[in-house]
Amino acid sequence: MIYITGDCHQNFERFNGRIFPEQKEMTKDDYVMICGDFGGVWNRNEESKQETMLMDWLECKSFTTLFVDGNHENFDRLLAYPVEEWHGGKIHKIRPTVIHLMRGQVFEIEGKRIFTFGGASSHDIDGGILDPNAPDYKKRKKELDRGWRPYRINHVSWWSQELPSEEEMQEGRRNLAAHDYKVDFIVTHCCSSSTQILLGNPEYKPDILTDYLEEIRQRTSFRKWFFGHYHDNRNVNAQEILIYEQVIRIL
């Protein structure tokens, strides 16, 4: 079985046995996929007690947890995990069965090909990105707090790696080409530029990642595309599904 859900932001209550009773019939050979903003690797320098508790709790679940990264992840720590090969693609293992699916990979899971590509642009940064080492950091932070303007702090609550490198995009192209640009499922955090327009919010602007995903959308044959990021549950069209709190079975 494969289930899929949206952004968690370190809140994994939806996997409580009372809310998600289907897990009673699941084993570690079954999967729950999270479409980014996992949030389980977030503390600034090292795994906090809360993170340890949450990751151990997920590890004790009957199923295997898989996730693509979102824009709200601590990339300094996430990318420091050793890269391993798993089901045909590259991963980071947070726990033996809590697994980060890296960008631009094609995984073979239960006989299905799944293309993964995490990341997205942060929208909640009207006040900008603050550098904690800048001489005017405290002054700027105080001004923004006073004006209730949202901001992020570099390497504390924001990382430039939220958007992909050229190498990651090229790897995605190579892996898709090796499969003749044919997969069963695509799992990302944000969506393509044209799909984003259909969401109807003018605050969502195209960027290097949504344009890249637009290229993927036009070149790739796929059955379903699942993405999170926009905090809604919605069938955008027959193939593309925006998911947030729901946990739905796809196989």
C-alpha positions in Angstrom: 0.0 0.0 0.0 1.1 3.6 -0.7 -0.6 6.5 1.0 0.2 10.2 0.5 -0.4 13.4 2.4 0.7 17.0 2.5 2.8 19.4 4.7 3.3 18.3 8.3 5.6 21.1 9.7 6.6 18.7 12.5 3.0 18.0 13.4 2.5 14.3 12.8 -0.8 14.0 14.7 -2.5 12.8 11.5 -0.6 9.5 11.8 -2.2 8.8 15.2 -3.9 5.4 15.1 -7.3 6.9 15.9 -7.1 9.3 13.0 -5.3 7.0 10.6 -6.7 3.5 11.5 -5.6 2.0 8.2 -2.1 1.6 9.6 -3.4 -1.4 11.6 -3.3 -3.4 8.4 0.1 -2.0 7.2 3.7 -3.2 7.5 7.1 -1.7 6.9 6.6 -2.8 3.3 3.8 -0.2 3.0 4.4 3.5 2.7 3.2 6.9 3.6 4.6 9.7 1.5 4.7 13.4 2.6 4.7 16.1 -0.1 7.3 18.3 1.6 7.6 20.6 4.7 8.2 17.5 6.7 9.8 19.5 9.5 11.2 16.6 11.4 14.8 17.9 10.8 14.5 21.5 12.0 16.4 22.3 15.1 19.4 24.6 14.3 22.4 22.6 15.2 21.5 19.1 16.3 18.6 16.8 16.9 16.5 18.2 19.7 14.8 16.1 22.4 11.4 16.8 20.7 12.8 15.8 17.3 14.2 12.6 18.8 10.9 11.7 20.3 9.0 12.4 17.1 11.4 10.6 14.8 11.5 7.6 17.1 7.7 7.7 17.2 7.5 7.6 13.4 10.1 4.8 13.3 7.9 2.7 15.6 4.9 3.0 13.2 3.9 -0.1 11.3 4.6 1.7 7.9 7.6 3.3 6.3 7.6 7.1 6.1 8.9 8.8 2.9 9.1 12.5 2.3 10.3 15.0 -0.3 11.7 18.2 1.2 9.8 21.4 1.2 11.0 25.0 1.8 10.6 24.7 5.5 13.4 22.3 6.2 16.8 22.7 7.9 18.9 22.0 4.8 22.2 22.4 6.7 21.3 19.3 8.7 19.2 17.4 6.2 21.8 17.5 3.5 24.5 16.4 6.0 23.0 12.9 6.2 24.9 10.2 4.2 23.5 9.7 0.7 22.3 6.1 0.1 20.8 4.2 -2.7 17.2 2.9 -2.2 14.7 1.4 -4.7 16.7 3.0 -7.6 17.1 6.5 -6.3 19.1 8.6 -3.8 17.9 9.1 -0.2 18.8 10.3 3.2 17.8 8.0 6.1 16.7 10.0 9.1 15.8 6.7 10.7 15.9 3.2 9.1 12.3 3.6 7.9 12.0 7.5 7.9 13.4 8.4 4.6 14.1 11.6 2.6 13.6 11.1 -1.1 16.1 13.4 -2.8 15.4 15.7 -5.8 15.4 14.4 -9.3 15.1 10.7 -8.5 13.0 8.0 -10.0 12.1 5.3 -7.5 10.7 1.9 -8.2 8.2 1.1 -5.5 5.6 -1.7 -5.6 6.2 -1.9 -9.4 5.5 1.8 -9.9 7.9 4.5 -11.0 7.8 7.6 -8.8 9.6 10.8 -9.8 10.5 13.1 -6.8 11.5 16.7 -6.6 11.3 18.7 -3.4 11.7 22.4 -2.7 9.7 25.6 -3.2 9.9 29.4 -2.8 8.9 30.7 0.7 6.0 33.1 0.5 6.0 34.3 4.1 9.0 36.6 3.7 7.6 40.0 3.0 10.1 41.5 5.5 13.0 39.8 3.8 15.8 37.4 4.9 17.8 38.6 7.9 21.4 37.7 8.5 22.0 37.0 12.2 25.7 38.1 11.8 24.8 41.5 10.3 25.6 44.5 12.6 22.0 45.8 12.3 20.3 42.4 12.8 18.7 43.1 16.1 17.5 46.5 15.0 15.9 45.2 11.8 14.4 42.3 13.6 12.8 44.6 16.2 11.4 46.9 13.5 9.9 43.9 11.6 8.4 42.5 14.8 6.9 45.8 15.7 5.3 46.1 12.3 4.1 42.5 12.2 5.9 41.9 9.0 6.9 38.2 8.2 10.5 37.5 7.8 13.0 34.6 7.9 16.5 34.3 9.3 19.3 32.8 7.2 20.4 29.4 8.4 17.8 29.5 11.2 14.5 29.6 9.5 15.4 30.0 5.9 17.9 28.3 3.5 18.8 29.2 -0.1 18.6 25.4 -0.8 14.8 25.7 -0.8 15.3 26.3 -4.6 17.2 23.7 -6.7 20.7 23.8 -8.0 21.4 23.3 -11.7 23.0 20.0 -10.9 19.7 18.8 -9.2 17.6 19.8 -12.2 20.0 18.2 -14.6 19.9 15.0 -12.6 16.2 15.0 -12.8 16.3 15.3 -16.5 18.9 12.5 -16.8 16.8 10.1 -14.6 13.6 10.8 -16.5 15.3 10.4 -19.8 16.6 7.0 -18.6 13.0 6.0 -18.2 11.9 7.6 -21.5 10.1 10.4 -19.5 7.4 7.9 -18.4 6.5 7.5 -14.8 3.4 6.5 -12.8 3.5 9.2 -10.2 5.2 12.6 -9.6 5.6 13.8 -6.0 6.8 17.4 -5.4 6.3 20.1 -2.9 5.3 23.0 -5.2 3.8 22.6 -8.7 4.5 23.8 -12.3 4.0 27.4 -13.3 0.9 26.7 -15.3 -0.7 24.7 -12.6 0.1 27.4 -10.1 -1.9 29.8 -12.2 -4.9 27.5 -11.9 -4.7 27.8 -8.1 -5.9 31.4 -8.6 -3.7 33.2 -6.1 -1.8 36.2 -7.6 0.7 36.0 -4.7 2.1 32.8 -6.2 4.8 33.9 -8.6 6.7 31.7 -11.1 10.3 30.9 -10.3 13.2 28.7 -11.4 11.6 25.7 -9.8 8.0 26.1 -11.0 9.4 26.8 -14.5 11.5 23.6 -14.3 8.5 21.6 -13.2 6.6 23.1 -16.1 9.2 21.6 -18.4 8.8 18.3 -16.6 5.0 18.5 -16.9 5.2 19.1 -20.7 7.8 16.4 -21.4 6.7 13.6 -19.0 4.0 11.0 -19.3 2.4 10.4 -15.8 -0.7 9.1 -14.2 -1.0 11.4 -11.2 1.0 14.3 -9.8 0.7 15.1 -6.1 2.0 18.2 -4.4 1.6 20.2 -1.2 3.0 23.7 -0.2 -0.3 25.7 -0.9 -2.1 24.4 2.2 -5.3 23.1 0.6 -6.9 19.9 -0.5 -8.0 20.2 -4.2 -8.1 18.2 -7.4 -6.7 20.9 -9.7 -7.4 18.7 -12.7 -7.8 15.0 -13.5 -4.0 14.4 -13.1 -2.8 17.0 -10.6 -3.8 16.9 -6.9 -2.9 19.5 -4.3 -3.0 17.8 -0.9 -2.6 19.1 2.7 -4.1 17.4 5.8 -5.8 14.5 4.0 -4.1 11.1 3.9 -5.3 9.2 0.7 -4.4 5.9 -0.7 -2.9 5.9 -4.2 -2.0 2.2 -4.5 
